Amino acid sequence: MPPLEPIRFLRKSVFVVLGGFVTINVVTTAVLGVYRFTTEEKRKKNGLACGGCRGKGFYICKVCKGNATIEWSPLYDPVCINPCLCPTCDGHRVQRCLNCLGKGYC
C-alpha cells in the first residue's frame, strides 16, 4: 500500500488554495458592487436631467415613430409592401435614450 500522507497533504493544500480563490472572488465582487452602487447614487443625486429624454430614460422610437412596425420591401420598385417588426425598438415602440443610456440623468 502506498503511503496516504502525501495525498492527504496535497488534497488539503488544493482545498486551501481553491477556497482562498473563491473567498477573494466573493469579497471582490461585493466590494465592487458597493462601490458601483455608491458612485451611481452620487451621480443620480448631483446629475442634471437628460435633455434628450427629459429625464425619463426612453423616448418614442424614431425609426417606426411609435408604430412598432415599418413598411419594407426587398425590391427597389415594390409590388407589395410588407409590414415588419421595427429592428430598433423590437416592437416595444420606445427606445432607450442614447444620450443618458436610459438612466435619465447626465
Short mmCIF file of the C-alpha atoms (twelve columns), coordinates in Angstrom:
data_MODEL
# 
_entry.id   MODEL 
# 
loop_
_atom_site.group_PDB 
_atom_site.id 
_atom_site.type_symbol 
_atom_site.label_atom_id 
_atom_site.label_alt_id 
_atom_site.label_comp_id 
_atom_site.label_asym_id 
_atom_site.label_seq_id 
_atom_site.Cartn_x 
_atom_site.Cartn_y 
_atom_site.Cartn_z 
_atom_site.pdbx_PDB_model_num 
ATOM 1   C CA . MET A 1   0.000   0.000  0.000   1 
ATOM 2   C CA . PRO A 2   1.292   3.452  -0.877  1 
ATOM 3   C CA . PRO A 3   1.577   5.982  1.897   1 
ATOM 4   C CA . LEU A 4   -1.540  8.162  2.096   1 
ATOM 5   C CA . GLU A 5   0.044   11.045 3.975   1 
ATOM 6   C CA . PRO A 6   1.354   12.920 0.869   1 
ATOM 7   C CA . ILE A 7   -2.007  12.513 -0.878  1 
ATOM 8   C CA . ARG A 8   -3.890  13.925 2.115   1 
ATOM 9   C CA . PHE A 9   -1.475  16.848 2.315   1 
ATOM 10  C CA . LEU A 10  -1.902  17.544 -1.405  1 
ATOM 11  C CA . ARG A 11  -5.694  17.372 -1.138  1 
ATOM 12  C CA . LYS A 12  -5.771  19.771 1.821   1 
ATOM 13  C CA . SER A 13  -3.423  22.159 0.033   1 
ATOM 14  C CA . VAL A 14  -5.620  22.187 -3.071  1 
ATOM 15  C CA . PHE A 15  -8.725  22.876 -0.965  1 
ATOM 16  C CA . VAL A 16  -6.981  25.737 0.858   1 
ATOM 17  C CA . VAL A 17  -5.825  27.347 -2.390  1 
ATOM 18  C CA . LEU A 18  -9.199  26.958 -4.132  1 
ATOM 19  C CA . GLY A 19  -11.026 28.181 -1.038  1 
ATOM 20  C CA . GLY A 20  -8.797  31.236 -0.981  1 
ATOM 21  C CA . PHE A 21  -9.553  31.991 -4.626  1 
ATOM 22  C CA . VAL A 22  -13.292 31.635 -4.041  1 
ATOM 23  C CA . THR A 23  -13.146 33.863 -0.962  1 
ATOM 24  C CA . ILE A 24  -11.160 36.547 -2.779  1 
ATOM 25  C CA . ASN A 25  -13.597 36.402 -5.702  1 
ATOM 26  C CA . VAL A 26  -16.669 36.796 -3.469  1 
ATOM 27  C CA . VAL A 27  -15.170 39.652 -1.452  1 
ATOM 28  C CA . THR A 28  -14.000 41.491 -4.575  1 
ATOM 29  C CA . THR A 29  -17.406 41.148 -6.220  1 
ATOM 30  C CA . ALA A 30  -19.150 42.510 -3.123  1 
ATOM 31  C CA . VAL A 31  -16.772 45.465 -2.788  1 
ATOM 32  C CA . LEU A 32  -17.083 46.392 -6.469  1 
ATOM 33  C CA . GLY A 33  -20.878 46.156 -6.256  1 
ATOM 34  C CA . VAL A 34  -20.998 48.514 -3.277  1 
ATOM 35  C CA . TYR A 35  -18.591 50.914 -4.990  1 
ATOM 36  C CA . ARG A 36  -20.642 50.910 -8.199  1 
ATOM 37  C CA . PHE A 37  -23.862 51.499 -6.232  1 
ATOM 38  C CA . THR A 38  -22.459 54.431 -4.250  1 
ATOM 39  C CA . THR A 39  -20.966 56.163 -7.295  1 
ATOM 40  C CA . GLU A 40  -24.235 55.704 -9.208  1 
ATOM 41  C CA . GLU A 41  -26.193 57.231 -6.311  1 
ATOM 42  C CA . LYS A 42  -23.821 60.224 -6.234  1 
ATOM 43  C CA . ARG A 43  -24.256 60.734 -9.973  1 
ATOM 44  C CA . LYS A 44  -28.025 60.475 -9.684  1 
ATOM 45  C CA . LYS A 45  -28.104 62.962 -6.808  1 
ATOM 46  C CA . ASN A 46  -25.832 65.539 -8.450  1 
ATOM 47  C CA . GLY A 47  -26.655 64.901 -12.122 1 
ATOM 48  C CA . LEU A 48  -28.867 67.023 -14.315 1 
ATOM 49  C CA . ALA A 49  -31.921 65.618 -16.042 1 
ATOM 50  C CA . CYS A 50  -31.200 64.470 -19.580 1 
ATOM 51  C CA . GLY A 51  -32.297 66.928 -22.242 1 
ATOM 52  C CA . GLY A 52  -32.864 64.276 -24.909 1 
ATOM 53  C CA . CYS A 53  -35.459 62.248 -22.997 1 
ATOM 54  C CA . ARG A 54  -36.427 64.871 -20.385 1 
ATOM 55  C CA . GLY A 55  -35.240 62.633 -17.557 1 
ATOM 56  C CA . LYS A 56  -37.322 59.578 -18.469 1 
ATOM 57  C CA . GLY A 57  -34.574 57.444 -19.998 1 
ATOM 58  C CA . PHE A 58  -36.688 56.465 -23.015 1 
ATOM 59  C CA . TYR A 59  -38.360 58.183 -25.935 1 
ATOM 60  C CA . ILE A 60  -40.602 57.218 -28.853 1 
ATOM 61  C CA . CYS A 61  -38.767 55.144 -31.455 1 
ATOM 62  C CA . LYS A 62  -37.501 57.365 -34.260 1 
ATOM 63  C CA . VAL A 63  -37.458 54.604 -36.886 1 
ATOM 64  C CA . CYS A 64  -41.076 53.436 -36.637 1 
ATOM 65  C CA . LYS A 65  -42.379 56.616 -34.931 1 
ATOM 66  C CA . GLY A 66  -44.112 54.532 -32.243 1 
ATOM 67  C CA . ASN A 67  -45.897 52.169 -34.662 1 
ATOM 68  C CA . ALA A 68  -43.863 49.057 -33.747 1 
ATOM 69  C CA . THR A 69  -43.720 48.114 -37.453 1 
ATOM 70  C CA . ILE A 70  -42.036 49.511 -40.538 1 
ATOM 71  C CA . GLU A 71  -43.010 49.123 -44.175 1 
ATOM 72  C CA . TRP A 72  -40.374 47.134 -46.023 1 
ATOM 73  C CA . SER A 73  -39.957 45.619 -49.439 1 
ATOM 74  C CA . PRO A 74  -36.960 43.689 -50.760 1 
ATOM 75  C CA . LEU A 75  -37.349 45.252 -54.215 1 
ATOM 76  C CA . TYR A 76  -36.397 48.751 -55.306 1 
ATOM 77  C CA . ASP A 77  -39.746 49.287 -57.020 1 
ATOM 78  C CA . PRO A 78  -42.061 47.407 -54.678 1 
ATOM 79  C CA . VAL A 79  -45.045 45.491 -55.939 1 
ATOM 80  C CA . CYS A 80  -46.246 44.969 -52.378 1 
ATOM 81  C CA . ILE A 81  -45.018 46.394 -49.095 1 
ATOM 82  C CA . ASN A 82  -44.745 44.114 -46.078 1 
ATOM 83  C CA . PRO A 83  -45.121 45.372 -42.519 1 
ATOM 84  C CA . CYS A 84  -42.134 44.170 -40.477 1 
ATOM 85  C CA . LEU A 85  -41.231 44.436 -36.824 1 
ATOM 86  C CA . CYS A 86  -39.110 47.512 -36.132 1 
ATOM 87  C CA . PRO A 87  -35.450 46.478 -35.752 1 
ATOM 88  C CA . THR A 88  -34.615 49.388 -33.444 1 
ATOM 89  C CA . CYS A 89  -37.264 49.009 -30.735 1 
ATOM 90  C CA . ASP A 90  -38.209 45.338 -31.384 1 
ATOM 91  C CA . GLY A 91  -41.874 46.286 -31.355 1 
ATOM 92  C CA . HIS A 92  -41.817 47.990 -27.931 1 
ATOM 93  C CA . ARG A 93  -42.497 51.416 -29.520 1 
ATOM 94  C CA . VAL A 94  -39.860 53.151 -27.364 1 
ATOM 95  C CA . GLN A 95  -36.080 53.118 -27.459 1 
ATOM 96  C CA . ARG A 96  -33.520 53.822 -24.785 1 
ATOM 97  C CA . CYS A 97  -32.074 57.314 -24.795 1 
ATOM 98  C CA . LEU A 98  -28.610 57.288 -26.334 1 
ATOM 99  C CA . ASN A 99  -27.593 60.466 -24.523 1 
ATOM 100 C CA . CYS A 100 -28.003 59.135 -20.969 1 
ATOM 101 C CA . LEU A 101 -28.117 55.383 -21.816 1 
ATOM 102 C CA . GLY A 102 -31.553 55.030 -20.213 1 
ATOM 103 C CA . LYS A 103 -30.600 56.425 -16.795 1 
ATOM 104 C CA . GLY A 104 -32.490 59.709 -17.088 1 
ATOM 105 C CA . TYR A 105 -29.610 61.936 -15.995 1 
ATOM 106 C CA . CYS A 106 -26.289 63.055 -17.412 1 
# 
